[in-house]
């Protein structure tokens, strides 16, 4: 577990200093679209929700061209950088009991337990592969969570990978007022397919 945390810390430092290696997008709040009815051409990697999902599609820029370019860049990065083993692991079904194990681990830490983490799963299409992605969902802003639990995103990724192995995991922040779910990471132990730097620079808190 310590090694996983160390690897992710190194990964995130590399992402901050070399963000050109993986796609980054800044959210556009110009128009309002129902996040539960998001058109396919605005979805991250053709995201598909489970039936009766409690949380909406991930919300990104509302410019179709931006989303198309981003999806192409992420698919290219996935295809060229992830190993066959990482790709195969990300396509395996997620067991509900393993998602519960992650919650149990997180809630054993007093500061992380204050984040009210929820976990669901979606299907995404990346470079022709259907991948099963657990979404670690926080009902506050990045900065609000960081004030409660330092380095919270790295620690949550570490817990998830310690249970699920080296596969893609997403972290996103949910705004109950707008019903928007904005992603920060789509990452495995060794690679970041997506990193939303804008969230770490926004001072607005959702309480």
C-alpha positions as CSV (number, residue, x, y, z in Angstrom):
1,X,0.0,0.0,0.0
2,X,2.8,2.4,0.8
3,X,4.4,1.7,-2.5
4,X,1.1,2.4,-4.3
5,X,0.9,5.7,-2.5
6,X,4.5,6.6,-3.4
7,X,3.9,5.7,-7.0
8,X,0.8,7.9,-7.2
9,X,2.5,10.8,-5.5
10,X,5.3,10.6,-8.1
11,X,2.7,10.3,-10.9
12,X,0.8,13.4,-9.7
13,X,3.9,15.4,-9.4
14,X,4.8,14.5,-13.0
15,X,1.3,15.4,-14.1
16,X,1.5,18.8,-12.6
17,X,4.9,19.6,-14.2
18,X,4.3,17.8,-17.5
19,X,0.5,18.1,-18.1
20,X,1.1,17.9,-21.8
21,X,1.6,14.1,-21.4
22,X,-2.1,13.6,-20.7
23,X,-5.2,15.5,-21.7
24,X,-6.4,18.4,-19.5
25,X,-9.7,20.3,-19.9
26,X,-11.1,23.4,-18.2
27,X,-14.8,23.3,-17.4
28,X,-17.2,25.5,-19.3
29,X,-20.2,26.8,-17.4
30,X,-21.7,28.8,-20.2
31,X,-25.0,26.8,-20.6
32,X,-27.0,24.5,-18.5
33,X,-27.7,20.9,-19.7
34,X,-29.3,18.2,-17.5
35,X,-26.4,16.0,-16.5
36,X,-28.6,12.9,-16.4
37,X,-29.6,13.5,-20.0
38,X,-26.2,14.4,-21.4
39,X,-26.0,14.0,-25.2
40,X,-23.6,11.3,-26.3
41,X,-21.4,13.8,-28.1
42,X,-20.7,15.6,-24.8
43,X,-19.9,12.5,-22.8
44,X,-16.5,11.5,-21.5
45,X,-15.4,8.4,-23.5
46,X,-19.0,7.5,-24.4
47,X,-19.8,7.0,-20.7
48,X,-22.7,4.8,-19.9
49,X,-24.5,4.9,-16.5
50,X,-25.9,1.9,-14.8
51,X,-29.7,1.7,-14.5
52,X,-31.2,3.9,-11.8
53,X,-27.8,5.6,-11.2
54,X,-27.7,8.0,-8.3
55,X,-25.2,10.3,-9.9
56,X,-25.2,11.8,-13.4
57,X,-22.7,11.7,-16.3
58,X,-19.4,13.3,-15.8
59,X,-19.6,17.0,-16.9
60,X,-16.9,18.6,-18.9
61,X,-16.7,21.4,-21.5
62,X,-20.0,21.8,-23.4
63,X,-18.3,22.4,-26.7
64,X,-18.7,19.3,-28.8
65,X,-15.5,19.8,-30.7
66,X,-13.5,20.1,-27.4
67,X,-15.1,16.8,-26.1
68,X,-14.4,15.0,-29.4
69,X,-10.7,16.2,-29.4
70,X,-10.3,15.3,-25.7
71,X,-11.8,11.8,-26.2
72,X,-9.5,11.2,-29.2
73,X,-6.5,12.3,-27.1
74,X,-7.4,10.1,-24.2
75,X,-8.0,7.1,-26.4
76,X,-4.6,7.6,-28.1
77,X,-2.8,8.0,-24.7
78,X,-4.6,4.8,-23.4
79,X,-3.7,2.8,-26.5
80,X,-0.1,3.9,-26.6
81,X,0.9,4.1,-23.0
82,X,-1.0,1.5,-21.0
83,X,0.2,-2.0,-20.9
84,X,-1.9,-4.9,-22.2
85,X,-2.2,-6.1,-18.5
86,X,-3.5,-2.6,-17.4
87,X,-6.0,-2.6,-20.3
88,X,-7.2,-6.1,-19.6
89,X,-7.6,-5.4,-15.9
90,X,-9.7,-2.2,-16.6
91,X,-12.1,-4.3,-18.7
92,X,-12.9,-6.8,-15.9
93,X,-16.2,-6.5,-14.1
94,X,-16.2,-4.7,-10.8
95,X,-17.6,-6.7,-7.8
96,X,-19.9,-4.7,-5.5
97,X,-18.2,-6.2,-2.5
98,X,-14.9,-4.8,-3.6
99,X,-16.4,-1.3,-3.8
100,X,-17.7,-1.8,-0.3
101,X,-14.2,-2.8,0.8
102,X,-12.9,0.6,-0.5
103,X,-15.5,2.5,1.5
104,X,-14.6,0.5,4.6
105,X,-10.9,1.3,4.3
106,X,-11.6,5.0,3.6
107,X,-14.0,5.4,6.6
108,X,-11.5,3.9,9.0
109,X,-9.5,7.1,8.6
110,X,-11.1,9.9,10.6
111,X,-10.4,12.7,8.2
112,X,-11.3,10.8,5.0
113,X,-14.5,9.6,6.7
114,X,-15.7,13.2,6.7
115,X,-15.7,13.4,2.9
116,X,-18.9,11.3,2.6
117,X,-17.4,9.3,-0.2
118,X,-19.7,7.4,-2.6
119,X,-18.7,4.9,-5.2
120,X,-20.5,3.7,-8.3
121,X,-19.4,2.3,-11.6
122,X,-19.8,3.2,-15.3
123,X,-18.8,1.8,-18.6
124,X,-16.5,3.8,-20.9
125,X,-15.2,3.1,-24.4
126,X,-11.5,3.8,-24.8
127,X,-9.7,3.0,-28.1
128,X,-12.4,0.5,-28.8
129,X,-12.2,-1.2,-25.4
130,X,-15.2,-1.3,-23.1
131,X,-13.7,-0.5,-19.6
132,X,-15.5,-0.7,-16.3
133,X,-14.6,2.4,-14.2
134,X,-15.3,2.9,-10.5
135,X,-16.1,6.5,-9.8
136,X,-15.0,7.8,-6.4
137,X,-17.6,10.6,-5.9
138,X,-17.3,13.5,-3.4
139,X,-20.2,15.8,-2.7
140,X,-18.0,18.8,-2.2
141,X,-15.4,20.8,-4.1
142,X,-11.8,19.8,-4.4
143,X,-10.7,22.6,-2.0
144,X,-13.4,21.8,0.6
145,X,-12.2,18.2,0.6
146,X,-8.6,19.1,0.8
147,X,-9.3,21.3,3.8
148,X,-10.9,18.3,5.6
149,X,-8.3,15.7,4.5
150,X,-4.9,16.7,3.2
151,X,-3.8,14.9,-0.1
152,X,-7.2,13.3,-0.1
153,X,-7.3,12.4,-3.9
154,X,-4.0,10.6,-3.7
155,X,-5.1,8.7,-0.6
156,X,-8.4,7.7,-2.1
157,X,-6.8,6.4,-5.3
158,X,-4.4,4.5,-3.1
159,X,-7.2,2.8,-1.2
160,X,-9.1,2.0,-4.4
161,X,-6.0,0.5,-6.2
162,X,-5.1,-1.5,-3.1
163,X,-8.4,-3.3,-3.4
164,X,-9.0,-3.4,-7.1
165,X,-5.5,-3.8,-8.4
166,X,-3.9,-1.7,-11.2
167,X,-6.9,-0.6,-13.3
168,X,-8.5,2.7,-14.2
169,X,-10.2,4.7,-11.4
170,X,-12.0,8.0,-11.6
171,X,-12.4,10.7,-8.9
172,X,-15.1,13.3,-9.3
173,X,-16.8,16.1,-7.3
174,X,-20.6,16.5,-7.2
175,X,-22.4,19.8,-6.9
176,X,-25.9,19.0,-5.5
177,X,-27.2,22.5,-6.6
178,X,-26.3,22.1,-10.3
179,X,-26.3,18.3,-10.3
180,X,-23.0,18.4,-12.0
181,X,-20.4,15.8,-11.5
182,X,-16.9,17.1,-12.5
183,X,-14.0,14.7,-12.8
184,X,-10.5,15.4,-11.5
185,X,-8.7,12.1,-12.4
186,X,-9.0,9.1,-14.6
187,X,-5.9,7.2,-13.5
188,X,-4.3,3.9,-12.8
189,X,-1.2,3.1,-10.7
190,X,1.2,4.1,-13.4
191,X,-0.6,6.4,-15.9
192,X,-3.1,9.3,-16.0
193,X,-5.5,9.2,-18.9
194,X,-7.1,12.5,-17.7
195,X,-6.3,15.2,-15.2
196,X,-8.5,18.3,-14.7
197,X,-6.1,20.9,-13.4
198,X,-8.9,23.5,-13.3
199,X,-10.5,21.9,-10.2
200,X,-7.4,22.4,-8.1
201,X,-7.3,26.1,-9.0
202,X,-10.9,26.9,-8.3
203,X,-11.5,28.4,-4.8
204,X,-15.3,27.9,-4.8
205,X,-16.5,25.4,-2.2
206,X,-19.6,23.3,-2.2
207,X,-20.9,22.9,1.3
